[in-house]
Amino acid sequence: MKVPSLRLQLSLWLLLPLLMLLALDAWMTYHRAMDAAHVAFDRTLEASLKSMREGIRLHEGRFAIDVPYLALEIFESEAGSRIYYVIRDEKGATLTGYDDLRMPAAPKPQLYKTVFYDARFRGEPVRMAAQPLPVRDTPSGQTRLVWVLIGETIEPRQMLAREILTGSLQQELVLVTLALGIVWLGVRRGLRPLHRLSGTVAARGADDLAPLEHRHLPAEMQPLVEAINQYVARLHRMLLARKRFFADAAHQLKTPLAIMQAQSELALREHDGERIRRHLRPLHDTVRQAARGVQQLLSLSRLEPDSGYAPALQPLRLDLLARDAALEWTAVARAGRVDLGFEAQAPVHAMGQAELLQELVGNLIDNAIRYAGHGAQVTVHVAARGKQPLLQVIDNGPGVADEERDKVFRRFYRGESTQAQQGSGLGLPIVREIARTHGATVTLEQTPGGGLTVSVRFAPVAAASAAT
């Protein structure tokens, strides 16, 4: 479904309320015009009442009524209007005129006070004027009350109100049209910065990920540009991370693939099964080493700050987790003639993700076994310093020189003072990234008597979490 343009949406949102206001104003204008028409025409009705009042006489107890033609002649110039009248005595008996005209609903009539009201006569609306009058019989001095009622159909009033409404609507429609034209031009001018921004983005090359300029943009557009810049920055970091991953993978796999190719070619040249197996054994070791390197690369790529990965940390027993990881590496330590031990002050609680912490401990143990050398001792130590969990992997190997302790956390870096060159150089970088995702710190220290101690200090654990 095609979405309407922003300019059209803004115009519609302005046009619809204006039309609703115009309709409301038309309704109010018509009623004001009718009120004005009533005021004007009611004066004519009242003048007719006064004329009719002069033709009422009382003689010897009998009413003599002479309705002057002038009282009704006033309305002859009004197109389409019809006049009705009636004169009643104090008992409501009709003396002359139309008997069906309705009396006013005044609770207590006031003499000579004209009452105006709306009524219906013979199925059509009429405007009524009624006035109670005292009539005095001069010879006898008797006074009697009569009601004089006169009504007029409202066509002339409606015609006048419509003329007023039509003139008002014509004027307002002109103003609304001008207002919409001004709004349209204003919206068009106001959207120019957005069109310029769109053109700037469209004109950029595929590799141009520089931030967009927002200093001269309206305040309403600056959050949008800042959000775009943040998104572009994240995209730029992701692309860099992808390039770095591909470069690291090529660097990590180049040597093992070359070795595997050479070893497989040697195996293909042999015809004796035992000699073939002799070539396949180092080939298998190389494949296993390459597979571990790829796994480490994937782990490191997932754990980078720009990846957006945030593990769900849960309470766990750090001592039990480290013990299980040490048991998994027992066979590797025995094959490398390394004495692998474990010690802990149980229980030690921490907040973490079990799989990542197992990988952290495994990389520390692998690094210690690989670089400590044959006959070395490696100890996995878990303790709690107050409420702060502490994990240490201690060895008595050659250690790491002070000037190299920052370098060993770089990718593919192998310590110059070590003799083992079979590692990938990714173990400690992975350990640092896992520690970072857990809010922990990693430090390298010299073991008393020689060797290296890697300490991972976790954030203090609250009592409620530890109890869980």
One Martini backbone bead per residue (centre of mass of N, CA, C, O) as a GRO file, in nm:
protein
  468
    1MET     BB    1   0.094   0.038   0.024
    2LYS     BB    2   0.065   0.365  -0.041
    3VAL     BB    3   0.210   0.638   0.100
    4PRO     BB    4   0.155   0.937   0.171
    5SER     BB    5   0.264   1.231   0.172
    6LEU     BB    6   0.359   1.460   0.398
    7ARG     BB    7   0.226   1.704   0.266
    8LEU     BB    8  -0.056   1.576   0.240
    9GLN     BB    9  -0.101   1.509   0.537
   10LEU     BB   10  -0.078   1.796   0.647
   11SER     BB   11  -0.305   1.916   0.476
   12LEU     BB   12  -0.532   1.730   0.582
   13TRP     BB   13  -0.498   1.798   0.885
   14LEU     BB   14  -0.581   2.099   0.823
   15LEU     BB   15  -0.845   2.078   0.654
   16LEU     BB   16  -1.042   1.921   0.834
   17PRO     BB   17  -1.058   2.119   1.075
   18LEU     BB   18  -1.147   2.362   0.902
   19LEU     BB   19  -1.415   2.236   0.807
   20MET     BB   20  -1.532   2.195   1.087
   21LEU     BB   21  -1.520   2.493   1.168
   22LEU     BB   22  -1.696   2.591   0.934
   23ALA     BB   23  -1.950   2.435   1.014
   24LEU     BB   24  -1.980   2.557   1.295
   25ASP     BB   25  -1.992   2.853   1.199
   26ALA     BB   26  -2.244   2.820   1.025
   27TRP     BB   27  -2.435   2.742   1.249
   28MET     BB   28  -2.387   2.997   1.422
   29THR     BB   29  -2.457   3.207   1.202
   30TYR     BB   30  -2.750   3.122   1.152
   31HIS     BB   31  -2.850   3.175   1.444
   32ARG     BB   32  -2.768   3.472   1.450
   33ALA     BB   33  -2.942   3.553   1.206
   34MET     BB   34  -3.213   3.471   1.328
   35ASP     BB   35  -3.198   3.659   1.568
   36ALA     BB   36  -3.181   3.918   1.397
   37ALA     BB   37  -3.447   3.872   1.244
   38HIS     BB   38  -3.630   3.874   1.491
   39VAL     BB   39  -3.570   4.159   1.582
   40ALA     BB   40  -3.670   4.299   1.323
   41PHE     BB   41  -3.961   4.158   1.293
   42ASP     BB   42  -4.071   4.207   1.583
   43ARG     BB   43  -4.124   4.509   1.546
   44THR     BB   44  -4.351   4.473   1.342
   45LEU     BB   45  -4.538   4.310   1.523
   46GLU     BB   46  -4.566   4.526   1.741
   47ALA     BB   47  -4.688   4.743   1.557
   48SER     BB   48  -4.944   4.576   1.491
   49LEU     BB   49  -5.050   4.559   1.778
   50LYS     BB   50  -5.099   4.863   1.815
   51SER     BB   51  -5.301   4.892   1.585
   52MET     BB   52  -5.509   4.684   1.694
   53ARG     BB   53  -5.562   4.820   1.972
   54GLU     BB   54  -5.718   5.075   1.846
   55GLY     BB   55  -5.977   4.873   1.750
   56ILE     BB   56  -6.068   4.843   2.054
   57ARG     BB   57  -6.397   4.811   2.205
   58LEU     BB   58  -6.620   4.909   2.488
   59HIS     BB   59  -6.985   4.847   2.489
   60GLU     BB   60  -7.199   4.751   2.711
   61GLY     BB   61  -7.009   4.477   2.741
   62ARG     BB   62  -6.915   4.504   2.439
   63PHE     BB   63  -6.728   4.418   2.168
   64ALA     BB   64  -6.551   4.638   1.940
   65ILE     BB   65  -6.398   4.539   1.629
   66ASP     BB   66  -6.128   4.713   1.437
   67VAL     BB   67  -5.927   4.601   1.194
   68PRO     BB   68  -5.672   4.742   1.063
   69TYR     BB   69  -5.510   4.731   0.762
   70LEU     BB   70  -5.231   4.842   0.854
   71ALA     BB   71  -5.151   4.597   1.038
   72LEU     BB   72  -5.121   4.405   0.764
   73GLU     BB   73  -4.966   4.576   0.540
   74ILE     BB   74  -4.668   4.550   0.638
   75PHE     BB   75  -4.642   4.234   0.511
   76GLU     BB   76  -4.672   4.249   0.195
   77SER     BB   77  -4.354   4.279   0.115
   78GLU     BB   78  -4.324   3.991   0.207
   79ALA     BB   79  -4.209   3.709   0.085
   80GLY     BB   80  -4.432   3.446   0.168
   81SER     BB   81  -4.594   3.569   0.388
   82ARG     BB   82  -4.811   3.504   0.674
   83ILE     BB   83  -5.109   3.620   0.844
   84TYR     BB   84  -5.205   3.592   1.195
   85TYR     BB   85  -5.501   3.632   1.407
   86VAL     BB   86  -5.612   3.713   1.753
   87ILE     BB   87  -5.900   3.777   1.978
   88ARG     BB   88  -5.922   3.761   2.336
   89ASP     BB   89  -6.046   3.706   2.622
   90GLU     BB   90  -6.004   3.631   2.959
   91LYS     BB   91  -6.136   3.328   2.888
   92GLY     BB   92  -6.046   3.258   2.569
   93ALA     BB   93  -6.238   3.383   2.383
   94THR     BB   94  -6.316   3.437   2.063
   95LEU     BB   95  -6.363   3.737   1.881
   96THR     BB   96  -6.126   3.720   1.656
   97GLY     BB   97  -6.007   3.514   1.416
   98TYR     BB   98  -5.786   3.260   1.484
   99ASP     BB   99  -5.852   2.991   1.694
  100ASP     BB  100  -5.562   2.812   1.673
  101LEU     BB  101  -5.396   2.994   1.822
  102ARG     BB  102  -5.137   3.007   2.042
  103MET     BB  103  -5.071   3.061   2.351
  104PRO     BB  104  -4.886   3.170   2.587
  105ALA     BB  105  -4.665   3.051   2.867
  106ALA     BB  106  -4.743   3.262   3.070
  107PRO     BB  107  -4.808   3.275   3.403
  108LYS     BB  108  -4.806   3.614   3.419
  109PRO     BB  109  -4.945   3.873   3.294
  110GLN     BB  110  -4.841   4.179   3.134
  111LEU     BB  111  -4.930   4.475   3.073
  112TYR     BB  112  -4.818   4.574   2.760
  113LYS     BB  113  -4.658   4.298   2.726
  114THR     BB  114  -4.461   4.161   2.494
  115VAL     BB  115  -4.479   3.830   2.355
  116PHE     BB  116  -4.231   3.609   2.227
  117TYR     BB  117  -4.287   3.323   2.005
  118ASP     BB  118  -4.291   2.986   1.914
  119ALA     BB  119  -4.487   2.815   1.660
  120ARG     BB  120  -4.766   2.616   1.536
  121PHE     BB  121  -4.953   2.643   1.215
  122ARG     BB  122  -5.071   2.426   1.011
  123GLY     BB  123  -4.765   2.281   1.002
  124GLU     BB  124  -4.617   2.563   1.061
  125PRO     BB  125  -4.396   2.796   1.131
  126VAL     BB  126  -4.428   3.059   1.382
  127ARG     BB  127  -4.432   3.402   1.475
  128MET     BB  128  -4.513   3.534   1.793
  129ALA     BB  129  -4.741   3.794   1.926
  130ALA     BB  130  -4.826   3.900   2.261
  131GLN     BB  131  -5.099   4.102   2.429
  132PRO     BB  132  -5.220   4.245   2.715
  133LEU     BB  133  -5.541   4.426   2.751
  134PRO     BB  134  -5.707   4.704   2.866
  135VAL     BB  135  -6.067   4.763   2.855
  136ARG     BB  136  -6.272   5.055   2.857
  137ASP     BB  137  -6.586   5.150   2.975
  138THR     BB  138  -6.686   5.462   2.984
  139PRO     BB  139  -6.974   5.477   3.103
  140SER     BB  140  -6.921   5.237   3.333
  141GLY     BB  141  -6.602   5.173   3.400
  142GLN     BB  142  -6.533   4.913   3.273
  143THR     BB  143  -6.281   4.642   3.287
  144ARG     BB  144  -6.112   4.449   3.032
  145LEU     BB  145  -5.954   4.159   2.911
  146VAL     BB  146  -5.724   4.124   2.636
  147TRP     BB  147  -5.604   3.931   2.357
  148VAL     BB  148  -5.327   3.990   2.133
  149LEU     BB  149  -5.263   3.805   1.832
  150ILE     BB  150  -4.967   3.760   1.619
  151GLY     BB  151  -4.867   3.598   1.309
  152GLU     BB  152  -4.567   3.470   1.132
  153THR     BB  153  -4.409   3.349   0.891
  154ILE     BB  154  -4.047   3.252   0.843
  155GLU     BB  155  -3.936   3.297   0.554
  156PRO     BB  156  -3.800   3.581   0.567
  157ARG     BB  157  -3.603   3.507   0.790
  158GLN     BB  158  -3.462   3.275   0.644
  159MET     BB  159  -3.369   3.440   0.403
  160LEU     BB  160  -3.190   3.634   0.565
  161ALA     BB  161  -3.010   3.420   0.699
  162ARG     BB  162  -2.902   3.301   0.430
  163GLU     BB  163  -2.770   3.556   0.328
  164ILE     BB  164  -2.575   3.587   0.562
  165LEU     BB  165  -2.445   3.305   0.535
  166THR     BB  166  -2.343   3.328   0.244
  167GLY     BB  167  -2.157   3.569   0.290
  168SER     BB  168  -1.986   3.436   0.511
  169LEU     BB  169  -1.891   3.185   0.354
  170GLN     BB  170  -1.749   3.327   0.126
  171GLN     BB  171  -1.542   3.465   0.304
  172GLU     BB  172  -1.432   3.205   0.446
  173LEU     BB  173  -1.344   3.052   0.191
  174VAL     BB  174  -1.132   3.252   0.109
  175LEU     BB  175  -0.965   3.231   0.370
  176VAL     BB  176  -0.915   2.924   0.359
  177THR     BB  177  -0.774   2.920   0.087
  178LEU     BB  178  -0.545   3.107   0.171
  179ALA     BB  179  -0.451   2.937   0.411
  180LEU     BB  180  -0.380   2.683   0.247
  181GLY     BB  181  -0.173   2.817   0.066
  182ILE     BB  182   0.015   2.901   0.296
  183VAL     BB  183   0.054   2.620   0.414
  184TRP     BB  184   0.171   2.487   0.163
  185LEU     BB  185   0.415   2.672   0.142
  186GLY     BB  186   0.520   2.619   0.429
  187VAL     BB  187   0.560   2.314   0.400
  188ARG     BB  188   0.746   2.324   0.158
  189ARG     BB  189   0.963   2.494   0.300
  190GLY     BB  190   0.995   2.311   0.558
  191LEU     BB  191   1.091   2.048   0.368
  192ARG     BB  192   1.366   2.121   0.246
  193PRO     BB  193   1.569   1.991   0.446
  194LEU     BB  194   1.470   1.702   0.389
  195HIS     BB  195   1.542   1.701   0.087
  196ARG     BB  196   1.841   1.760   0.125
  197LEU     BB  197   1.900   1.512   0.296
  198SER     BB  198   1.810   1.305   0.087
  199GLY     BB  199   2.013   1.395  -0.132
  200THR     BB  200   2.269   1.344   0.031
  201VAL     BB  201   2.227   1.041   0.076
  202ALA     BB  202   2.187   0.959  -0.230
  203ALA     BB  203   2.486   1.077  -0.319
  204ARG     BB  204   2.619   0.862  -0.183
  205GLY     BB  205   2.829   0.625  -0.137
  206ALA     BB  206   2.868   0.299  -0.035
  207ASP     BB  207   3.144   0.386   0.150
  208ASP     BB  208   2.992   0.632   0.283
  209LEU     BB  209   3.010   0.670   0.660
  210ALA     BB  210   2.972   0.949   0.730
  211PRO     BB  211   2.856   1.188   0.904
  212LEU     BB  212   2.598   1.393   0.935
  213GLU     BB  213   2.501   1.710   0.899
  214HIS     BB  214   2.333   1.923   1.182
  215ARG     BB  215   2.371   2.236   1.239
  216HIS     BB  216   2.154   2.356   0.996
  217LEU     BB  217   1.913   2.226   1.126
  218PRO     BB  218   1.634   2.167   1.249
  219ALA     BB  219   1.538   2.062   1.557
  220GLU     BB  220   1.344   1.827   1.453
  221MET     BB  221   1.590   1.682   1.276
  222GLN     BB  222   1.828   1.611   1.466
  223PRO     BB  223   1.737   1.335   1.587
  224LEU     BB  224   1.738   1.190   1.313
  225VAL     BB  225   2.037   1.236   1.241
  226GLU     BB  226   2.152   1.108   1.496
  227ALA     BB  227   2.029   0.829   1.446
  228ILE     BB  228   2.168   0.782   1.176
  229ASN     BB  229   2.457   0.810   1.282
  230GLN     BB  230   2.440   0.575   1.480
  231TYR     BB  231   2.373   0.361   1.272
  232VAL     BB  232   2.622   0.405   1.092
  233ALA     BB  233   2.827   0.344   1.312
  234ARG     BB  234   2.738   0.055   1.361
  235LEU     BB  235   2.780  -0.037   1.072
  236HIS     BB  236   3.081   0.029   1.060
  237ARG     BB  237   3.164  -0.164   1.289
  238MET     BB  238   3.055  -0.420   1.157
  239LEU     BB  239   3.231  -0.408   0.903
  240LEU     BB  240   3.498  -0.413   1.051
  241ALA     BB  241   3.448  -0.680   1.197
  242ARG     BB  242   3.420  -0.847   0.939
  243LYS     BB  243   3.694  -0.787   0.819
  244ARG     BB  244   3.851  -0.888   1.065
  245PHE     BB  245   3.746  -1.177   1.055
  246PHE     BB  246   3.849  -1.251   0.772
  247ALA     BB  247   4.144  -1.188   0.832
  248ASP     BB  248   4.172  -1.382   1.071
  249ALA     BB  249   4.090  -1.640   0.921
  250ALA     BB  250   4.312  -1.632   0.711
  251HIS     BB  251   4.544  -1.628   0.918
  252GLN     BB  252   4.459  -1.895   1.075
  253LEU     BB  253   4.429  -2.097   0.803
  254LYS     BB  254   4.678  -2.089   0.626
  255THR     BB  255   4.877  -2.281   0.768
  256PRO     BB  256   4.703  -2.540   0.813
  257LEU     BB  257   4.636  -2.582   0.511
  258ALA     BB  258   4.925  -2.620   0.415
  259ILE     BB  259   4.986  -2.863   0.592
  260MET     BB  260   4.755  -3.046   0.497
  261GLN     BB  261   4.841  -3.055   0.202
  262ALA     BB  262   5.120  -3.181   0.246
  263GLN     BB  263   5.027  -3.434   0.410
  264SER     BB  264   4.833  -3.546   0.194
  265GLU     BB  265   5.045  -3.579  -0.032
  266LEU     BB  266   5.220  -3.781   0.122
  267ALA     BB  267   4.998  -3.995   0.163
  268LEU     BB  268   4.938  -4.042  -0.149
  269ARG     BB  269   5.234  -4.165  -0.210
  270GLU     BB  270   5.158  -4.392  -0.040
  271HIS     BB  271   5.112  -4.767   0.011
  272ASP     BB  272   5.151  -4.794   0.302
  273GLY     BB  273   4.953  -4.802   0.577
  274GLU     BB  274   5.150  -4.712   0.800
  275ARG     BB  275   5.259  -4.457   0.652
  276ILE     BB  276   4.987  -4.322   0.621
  277ARG     BB  277   4.925  -4.301   0.926
  278ARG     BB  278   5.173  -4.123   0.985
  279HIS     BB  279   5.052  -3.879   0.815
  280LEU     BB  280   4.760  -3.859   0.951
  281ARG     BB  281   4.821  -3.774   1.239
  282PRO     BB  282   4.916  -3.476   1.191
  283LEU     BB  283   4.665  -3.404   1.028
  284HIS     BB  284   4.467  -3.432   1.261
  285ASP     BB  285   4.600  -3.220   1.446
  286THR     BB  286   4.565  -2.984   1.250
  287VAL     BB  287   4.256  -2.994   1.228
  288ARG     BB  288   4.204  -2.950   1.530
  289GLN     BB  289   4.348  -2.678   1.546
  290ALA     BB  290   4.173  -2.532   1.334
  291ALA     BB  291   3.900  -2.576   1.472
  292ARG     BB  292   3.974  -2.417   1.727
  293GLY     BB  293   4.037  -2.153   1.586
  294VAL     BB  294   3.753  -2.107   1.468
  295GLN     BB  295   3.604  -2.111   1.739
  296GLN     BB  296   3.757  -1.865   1.852
  297LEU     BB  297   3.672  -1.665   1.637
  298LEU     BB  298   3.367  -1.683   1.689
  299SER     BB  299   3.377  -1.597   1.983
  300LEU     BB  300   3.516  -1.322   1.938
  301SER     BB  301   3.301  -1.204   1.745
  302ARG     BB  302   3.061  -1.225   1.950
  303LEU     BB  303   3.222  -1.051   2.195
  304GLU     BB  304   3.226  -0.796   2.075
  305PRO     BB  305   3.117  -0.478   2.133
  306ASP     BB  306   2.974  -0.445   1.832
  307SER     BB  307   2.767  -0.698   1.842
  308GLY     BB  308   2.549  -0.676   2.095
  309TYR     BB  309   2.624  -0.881   2.305
  310ALA     BB  310   2.416  -1.003   2.593
  311PRO     BB  311   2.431  -1.180   2.855
  312ALA     BB  312   2.259  -1.388   3.078
  313LEU     BB  313   2.273  -1.340   3.412
  314GLN     BB  314   2.337  -1.589   3.669
  315PRO     BB  315   2.332  -1.766   3.934
  316LEU     BB  316   2.641  -1.932   4.054
  317ARG     BB  317   2.891  -2.184   4.089
  318LEU     BB  318   3.220  -2.126   4.050
  319ASP     BB  319   3.360  -2.377   4.173
  320LEU     BB  320   3.208  -2.596   4.008
  321LEU     BB  321   3.274  -2.492   3.726
  322ALA     BB  322   3.588  -2.506   3.752
  323ARG     BB  323   3.607  -2.807   3.818
  324ASP     BB  324   3.482  -2.917   3.556
  325ALA     BB  325   3.689  -2.785   3.366
  326ALA     BB  326   3.939  -2.931   3.484
  327LEU     BB  327   3.844  -3.220   3.420
  328GLU     BB  328   3.842  -3.184   3.105
  329TRP     BB  329   4.178  -3.120   3.115
  330THR     BB  330   4.326  -3.372   3.223
  331ALA     BB  331   4.415  -3.525   2.965
  332VAL     BB  332   4.586  -3.294   2.845
  333ALA     BB  333   4.780  -3.270   3.085
  334ARG     BB  334   4.885  -3.561   3.078
  335ALA     BB  335   4.997  -3.546   2.785
  336GLY     BB  336   5.184  -3.285   2.883
  337ARG     BB  337   5.300  -3.328   3.168
  338VAL     BB  338   5.079  -3.192   3.368
  339ASP     BB  339   4.999  -3.056   3.682
  340LEU     BB  340   4.656  -3.063   3.763
  341GLY     BB  341   4.479  -2.842   3.980
  342PHE     BB  342   4.241  -2.796   4.265
  343GLU     BB  343   4.102  -2.503   4.442
  344ALA     BB  344   3.861  -2.421   4.714
  345GLN     BB  345   3.613  -2.199   4.863
  346ALA     BB  346   3.344  -2.331   4.966
  347PRO     BB  347   3.125  -2.139   4.845
  348VAL     BB  348   3.111  -1.969   4.513
  349HIS     BB  349   2.955  -1.682   4.405
  350ALA     BB  350   2.801  -1.582   4.085
  351MET     BB  351   2.758  -1.381   3.793
  352GLY     BB  352   2.653  -1.573   3.500
  353GLN     BB  353   2.757  -1.766   3.216
  354ALA     BB  354   2.837  -2.085   3.190
  355GLU     BB  355   2.959  -2.122   2.902
  356LEU     BB  356   3.155  -1.880   2.912
  357LEU     BB  357   3.309  -1.961   3.174
  358GLN     BB  358   3.414  -2.229   3.062
  359GLU     BB  359   3.575  -2.096   2.836
  360LEU     BB  360   3.756  -1.927   3.014
  361VAL     BB  361   3.887  -2.158   3.177
  362GLY     BB  362   3.986  -2.322   2.931
  363ASN     BB  363   4.180  -2.104   2.819
  364LEU     BB  364   4.360  -2.082   3.070
  365ILE     BB  365   4.448  -2.377   3.081
  366ASP     BB  366   4.559  -2.401   2.794
  367ASN     BB  367   4.768  -2.176   2.823
  368ALA     BB  368   4.924  -2.304   3.060
  369ILE     BB  369   4.996  -2.578   2.931
  370ARG     BB  370   5.136  -2.467   2.670
  371TYR     BB  371   5.352  -2.254   2.826
  372ALA     BB  372   5.477  -2.408   3.074
  373GLY     BB  373   5.528  -2.704   3.018
  374HIS     BB  374   5.691  -2.967   3.097
  375GLY     BB  375   5.639  -3.043   3.441
  376ALA     BB  376   5.428  -2.861   3.525
  377GLN     BB  377   5.219  -2.642   3.726
  378VAL     BB  378   4.856  -2.633   3.759
  379THR     BB  379   4.620  -2.397   3.916
  380VAL     BB  380   4.287  -2.390   4.029
  381HIS     BB  381   4.150  -2.092   4.181
  382VAL     BB  382   3.886  -2.044   4.431
  383ALA     BB  383   3.745  -1.737   4.568
  384ALA     BB  384   3.649  -1.505   4.845
  385ARG     BB  385   3.669  -1.147   4.865
  386GLY     BB  386   3.431  -1.134   5.035
  387LYS     BB  387   3.200  -1.052   4.770
  388GLN     BB  388   3.444  -1.127   4.574
  389PRO     BB  389   3.509  -1.305   4.314
  390LEU     BB  390   3.784  -1.552   4.250
  391LEU     BB  391   3.992  -1.630   3.963
  392GLN     BB  392   4.267  -1.872   3.925
  393VAL     BB  393   4.567  -1.928   3.718
  394ILE     BB  394   4.845  -2.129   3.808
  395ASP     BB  395   5.197  -2.117   3.728
  396ASN     BB  396   5.561  -2.242   3.680
  397GLY     BB  397   5.664  -2.107   3.444
  398PRO     BB  398   5.811  -1.853   3.256
  399GLY     BB  399   5.611  -1.650   3.185
  400VAL     BB  400   5.571  -1.285   3.171
  401ALA     BB  401   5.673  -1.009   3.071
  402ASP     BB  402   5.605  -0.687   3.147
  403GLU     BB  403   5.607  -0.575   2.837
  404GLU     BB  404   5.377  -0.819   2.754
  405ARG     BB  405   5.099  -0.795   2.916
  406ASP     BB  406   4.945  -0.627   2.690
  407LYS     BB  407   5.005  -0.798   2.425
  408VAL     BB  408   4.854  -1.077   2.493
  409PHE     BB  409   4.562  -0.938   2.415
  410ARG     BB  410   4.628  -0.978   2.137
  411ARG     BB  411   4.596  -1.086   1.837
  412PHE     BB  412   4.820  -1.344   1.765
  413TYR     BB  413   4.987  -1.330   2.018
  414ARG     BB  414   5.324  -1.435   2.100
  415GLY     BB  415   5.540  -1.489   2.322
  416GLU     BB  416   5.884  -1.436   2.319
  417SER     BB  417   5.955  -1.612   2.596
  418THR     BB  418   5.837  -1.852   2.455
  419GLN     BB  419   5.840  -2.185   2.314
  420ALA     BB  420   5.557  -2.199   2.235
  421GLN     BB  421   5.389  -2.213   1.883
  422GLN     BB  422   5.076  -2.350   1.876
  423GLY     BB  423   4.915  -2.122   1.919
  424SER     BB  424   4.672  -1.865   1.827
  425GLY     BB  425   4.636  -1.596   2.011
  426LEU     BB  426   4.313  -1.609   2.149
  427GLY     BB  427   4.267  -1.674   2.448
  428LEU     BB  428   4.300  -1.398   2.603
  429PRO     BB  429   4.101  -1.225   2.437
  430ILE     BB  430   3.857  -1.400   2.521
  431VAL     BB  431   3.882  -1.359   2.823
  432ARG     BB  432   3.843  -1.051   2.819
  433GLU     BB  433   3.556  -1.049   2.687
  434ILE     BB  434   3.411  -1.222   2.896
  435ALA     BB  435   3.474  -1.037   3.134
  436ARG     BB  436   3.335  -0.786   3.024
  437THR     BB  437   3.039  -0.914   3.010
  438HIS     BB  438   3.074  -0.957   3.349
  439GLY     BB  439   3.233  -0.718   3.494
  440ALA     BB  440   3.533  -0.801   3.471
  441THR     BB  441   3.880  -0.858   3.559
  442VAL     BB  442   4.214  -0.881   3.410
  443THR     BB  443   4.521  -1.018   3.547
  444LEU     BB  444   4.883  -1.008   3.551
  445GLU     BB  445   5.107  -1.219   3.738
  446GLN     BB  446   5.357  -1.310   3.938
  447THR     BB  447   5.475  -1.597   4.055
  448PRO     BB  448   5.587  -1.719   4.325
  449GLY     BB  449   5.892  -1.855   4.199
  450GLY     BB  450   5.746  -1.850   3.927
  451GLY     BB  451   5.541  -1.739   3.673
  452LEU     BB  452   5.177  -1.740   3.619
  453THR     BB  453   4.898  -1.515   3.713
  454VAL     BB  454   4.552  -1.540   3.652
  455SER     BB  455   4.307  -1.285   3.724
  456VAL     BB  456   3.950  -1.299   3.809
  457ARG     BB  457   3.734  -1.025   3.884
  458PHE     BB  458   3.434  -0.996   4.022
  459ALA     BB  459   3.150  -0.888   4.102
  460PRO     BB  460   2.971  -0.831   4.352
  461VAL     BB  461   2.750  -1.023   4.553
  462ALA     BB  462   2.450  -1.045   4.651
  463ALA     BB  463   2.272  -1.202   4.888
  464ALA     BB  464   2.029  -1.290   4.716
  465SER     BB  465   2.194  -1.421   4.488
  466ALA     BB  466   2.354  -1.622   4.661
  467ALA     BB  467   2.104  -1.776   4.771
  468THR     BB  468   2.014  -1.876   4.476
   0.00000   0.00000   0.00000
